[in-house]
Amino acid sequence: MTAKQTLSIIPENILVNKIYEIRGHKVMLDSDLAELYGVETKRLNEQIRRNQDRFPEDFMFQLTESEWESLRSQIATSKIGRGGRTYLPNVFTEHGVLMLSSVLNSQQAIQVNIQIVRIFTRLRKWISENGELKYEIEDIKRKLNNQDKNIELVFTYLDKLMDKKNEPRKRIGYKPDDL
């Protein structure tokens, strides 16, 4: 297999299900990445600490207690507390995942990183394409709302005309009684 023929070693649906949205960023947990790379979470975080200058806040950040609790409820983890963790987990944005490939040098880490980056790229493209679709849907809803109001107005006028039809009409023209 050549370098250009990268092996897809992990099913995409598994990778996609490990991407979460936190603080407006698409991120992956350190423990998920460690598992995908075939290393212990402790070892992954050791490499991060040794290379902290490569991981600014927009590449990696630590979750707050409330963010971690919220995320745990989303992923329905059954572990008590932090699942043996003595610290809150780190999460990595797309750029952080890219930077991980420079500190983790195994073939598996490289292959998984390529897959993850491709998925992040597809997600960004999908969001971009569907963002325009969202605006179009909102425009259609607004137009339908206006049409609903116009139809309601037409029915109001029809109701008034029907009410007038049932009223006795005043006689127009020459009235012999007026003489």
C-alpha contacts under 8 A as a table, 3 or more apart, distances in Angstrom:
res1	aa1	res2	aa2	distance
1	M	5	Q	6.12
1	M	6	T	7.84
2	T	5	Q	5.30
2	T	6	T	7.55
3	A	6	T	6.24
6	T	111	Q	6.75
7	L	111	Q	6.76
8	S	11	P	7.18
8	S	111	Q	7.31
8	S	112	V	7.79
8	S	115	Q	6.88
9	I	111	Q	7.37
9	I	112	V	7.18
10	I	14	I	7.09
10	I	15	L	7.26
10	I	112	V	7.36
11	P	14	I	5.59
11	P	15	L	6.83
12	E	15	L	5.08
12	E	16	V	6.08
12	E	115	Q	7.85
12	E	119	I	7.70
13	N	16	V	5.06
13	N	17	N	6.08
14	I	17	N	5.24
14	I	18	K	6.57
15	L	18	K	5.24
15	L	19	I	6.97
15	L	116	I	6.91
15	L	119	I	7.90
16	V	19	I	5.51
16	V	119	I	7.11
17	N	20	Y	7.74
18	K	28	M	6.11
18	K	29	L	7.59
18	K	32	D	6.89
19	I	26	K	6.24
19	I	27	V	5.50
19	I	28	M	5.06
19	I	29	L	7.98
20	Y	26	K	5.51
20	Y	27	V	5.30
20	Y	28	M	6.29
21	E	24	G	6.08
21	E	25	H	5.36
21	E	26	K	4.54
21	E	27	V	6.05
22	I	25	H	5.35
22	I	26	K	6.53
22	I	27	V	6.79
22	I	67	E	7.73
25	H	93	T	6.65
26	K	93	T	5.97
26	K	94	E	7.24
27	V	91	V	5.82
27	V	92	F	5.11
27	V	93	T	4.52
27	V	94	E	6.83
28	M	32	D	6.87
28	M	33	L	6.88
28	M	91	V	5.31
28	M	92	F	5.25
28	M	93	T	6.69
29	L	32	D	5.23
29	L	33	L	6.27
29	L	89	P	6.78
29	L	90	N	6.16
29	L	91	V	4.53
29	L	92	F	6.54
30	D	33	L	5.15
30	D	34	A	6.02
30	D	41	T	6.41
30	D	44	L	7.45
30	D	45	N	7.51
30	D	89	P	6.38
30	D	90	N	5.46
30	D	91	V	5.68
30	D	92	F	7.15
31	S	34	A	5.05
31	S	35	E	6.17
31	S	40	E	7.83
31	S	41	T	5.15
31	S	89	P	7.63
32	D	35	E	5.15
32	D	36	L	6.21
33	L	36	L	5.00
33	L	37	Y	6.02
33	L	41	T	7.98
34	A	37	Y	5.10
34	A	38	G	6.00
34	A	39	V	5.06
34	A	40	E	5.69
34	A	41	T	5.05
34	A	44	L	6.15
35	E	38	G	5.10
35	E	39	V	6.11
35	E	40	E	6.93
35	E	41	T	7.41
36	L	39	V	7.85
36	L	109	A	7.63
36	L	112	V	6.88
37	Y	108	Q	5.86
37	Y	109	A	4.70
37	Y	112	V	6.70
38	G	108	Q	7.31
38	G	109	A	7.67
39	V	43	R	6.60
39	V	44	L	6.76
40	E	43	R	5.22
40	E	44	L	6.39
41	T	44	L	5.06
41	T	45	N	6.20
42	K	45	N	5.29
42	K	46	E	6.18
43	R	46	E	4.96
43	R	47	Q	6.40
44	L	47	Q	5.30
44	L	48	I	6.43
44	L	104	L	7.92
45	N	48	I	4.82
45	N	49	R	6.16
46	E	49	R	5.14
46	E	50	R	6.24
47	Q	50	R	5.06
47	Q	51	N	6.22
47	Q	103	V	6.51
47	Q	104	L	7.69
48	I	51	N	5.10
48	I	52	Q	5.66
48	I	55	F	7.49
48	I	103	V	7.65
49	R	52	Q	5.12
51	N	54	R	5.70
51	N	55	F	7.37
51	N	103	V	7.51
52	Q	55	F	5.37
52	Q	56	P	7.49
53	D	56	P	6.63
54	R	99	M	6.92
55	F	58	D	7.73
55	F	59	F	5.37
55	F	60	M	5.75
55	F	96	G	6.40
55	F	99	M	7.41
56	P	59	F	5.39
56	P	60	M	6.27
56	P	61	F	7.93
57	E	60	M	5.25
57	E	61	F	5.43
58	D	61	F	7.32
58	D	93	T	7.03
58	D	95	H	7.87
58	D	96	G	7.81
59	F	92	F	5.79
59	F	93	T	5.15
59	F	94	E	7.17
59	F	95	H	5.30
59	F	96	G	4.07
59	F	97	V	7.71
60	M	90	N	6.66
60	M	91	V	5.54
60	M	92	F	4.41
60	M	93	T	6.09
60	M	96	G	5.68
61	F	90	N	5.54
61	F	91	V	5.63
61	F	92	F	6.83
62	Q	88	L	6.46
62	Q	89	P	5.79
62	Q	90	N	4.22
62	Q	91	V	6.16
63	L	67	E	5.78
63	L	68	W	5.91
63	L	88	L	6.00
63	L	89	P	5.92
63	L	90	N	6.13
63	L	91	V	7.05
64	T	67	E	5.14
64	T	68	W	6.13
64	T	88	L	6.99
65	E	68	W	5.15
65	E	69	E	6.19
65	E	88	L	7.03
66	S	69	E	5.05
66	S	70	S	6.06
67	E	70	S	5.08
67	E	71	L	6.04
68	W	71	L	5.06
68	W	72	R	5.98
68	W	88	L	7.25
68	W	89	P	7.60
69	E	72	R	5.08
69	E	73	S	6.27
70	S	73	S	5.24
70	S	74	Q	6.42
71	L	74	Q	4.99
71	L	75	I	6.27
72	R	75	I	5.23
72	R	76	A	5.78
72	R	77	T	5.68
73	S	76	A	4.92
73	S	77	T	6.89
79	K	82	R	6.96
79	K	83	G	4.91
80	I	83	G	5.60
81	G	84	G	7.41
82	R	85	R	5.10
82	R	86	T	7.38
82	R	87	Y	7.93
82	R	88	L	7.64
85	R	88	L	7.17
92	F	95	H	7.51
92	F	96	G	4.91
92	F	97	V	5.86
93	T	96	G	4.98
93	T	97	V	6.23
94	E	97	V	5.15
94	E	98	L	6.35
94	E	117	V	6.77
94	E	120	F	6.60
95	H	98	L	4.97
95	H	99	M	6.21
96	G	99	M	4.97
96	G	100	L	6.20
97	V	100	L	5.06
97	V	101	S	7.03
97	V	113	N	6.81
97	V	116	I	7.82
97	V	117	V	7.73
98	L	101	S	5.66
98	L	102	S	7.61
98	L	113	N	6.69
98	L	117	V	7.22
99	M	102	S	5.43
99	M	103	V	7.10
100	L	103	V	5.26
100	L	104	L	5.91
101	S	104	L	5.16
101	S	105	N	6.30
101	S	109	A	6.56
101	S	110	I	6.00
101	S	113	N	6.63
102	S	105	N	6.56
104	L	109	A	6.44
104	L	110	I	7.96
105	N	109	A	6.60
105	N	110	I	6.93
106	S	109	A	5.21
106	S	110	I	6.39
107	Q	110	I	5.14
107	Q	111	Q	6.26
108	Q	111	Q	5.17
108	Q	112	V	6.05
109	A	112	V	5.19
109	A	113	N	5.94
110	I	113	N	5.11
110	I	114	I	6.31
111	Q	114	I	5.22
111	Q	115	Q	6.47
112	V	115	Q	5.11
112	V	116	I	6.15
113	N	116	I	5.04
113	N	117	V	6.06
114	I	117	V	5.29
114	I	118	R	6.27
115	Q	118	R	5.21
115	Q	119	I	6.30
116	I	119	I	5.09
116	I	120	F	6.17
117	V	120	F	5.07
117	V	121	T	6.13
118	R	121	T	5.04
118	R	122	R	6.22
119	I	122	R	5.04
119	I	123	L	6.10
120	F	123	L	5.06
120	F	124	R	6.15
121	T	124	R	5.16
121	T	125	K	6.20
122	R	125	K	5.02
122	R	126	W	6.00
123	L	126	W	5.03
123	L	127	I	6.06
124	R	127	I	5.17
124	R	128	S	6.09
125	K	128	S	5.01
125	K	129	E	6.09
126	W	129	E	5.15
126	W	130	N	5.96
127	I	130	N	5.12
127	I	131	G	5.81
128	S	131	G	5.11
128	S	132	E	6.94
129	E	132	E	5.73
129	E	133	L	6.72
130	N	133	L	4.67
130	N	134	K	6.02
131	G	134	K	5.03
131	G	135	Y	6.59
132	E	135	Y	5.20
132	E	136	E	6.35
133	L	136	E	5.01
133	L	137	I	6.15
134	K	137	I	5.11
134	K	138	E	6.21
135	Y	138	E	5.04
135	Y	139	D	6.16
136	E	139	D	5.02
136	E	140	I	6.24
137	I	140	I	5.05
137	I	141	K	6.12
138	E	141	K	5.00
138	E	142	R	6.13
139	D	142	R	5.10
139	D	143	K	6.23
140	I	143	K	5.07
140	I	144	L	6.06
141	K	144	L	5.03
141	K	145	N	6.01
142	R	145	N	5.03
142	R	146	N	6.29
143	K	146	N	5.07
143	K	147	Q	6.14
144	L	147	Q	4.87
144	L	148	D	6.00
145	N	148	D	5.01
145	N	149	K	6.35
146	N	149	K	5.09
146	N	150	N	6.25
147	Q	150	N	4.92
147	Q	151	I	6.04
148	D	151	I	5.10
148	D	152	E	6.05
149	K	152	E	5.02
149	K	153	L	6.17
150	N	153	L	5.00
150	N	154	V	6.26
151	I	154	V	5.02
151	I	155	F	6.28
152	E	155	F	5.15
152	E	156	T	6.20
153	L	156	T	4.98
153	L	157	Y	6.31
154	V	157	Y	5.15
154	V	158	L	6.18
155	F	158	L	4.87
155	F	159	D	6.02
156	T	159	D	5.09
156	T	160	K	6.32
157	Y	160	K	5.08
157	Y	161	L	6.21
158	L	161	L	5.00
158	L	162	M	6.11
159	D	162	M	5.05
159	D	163	D	6.18
160	K	163	D	5.06
160	K	164	K	6.24
161	L	164	K	5.07
161	L	165	K	6.17
162	M	165	K	5.01
162	M	166	N	6.57
163	D	166	N	5.37
163	D	167	E	6.66
164	K	167	E	5.12
165	K	168	P	7.70
175	K	178	D	5.70
176	P	179	L	6.14
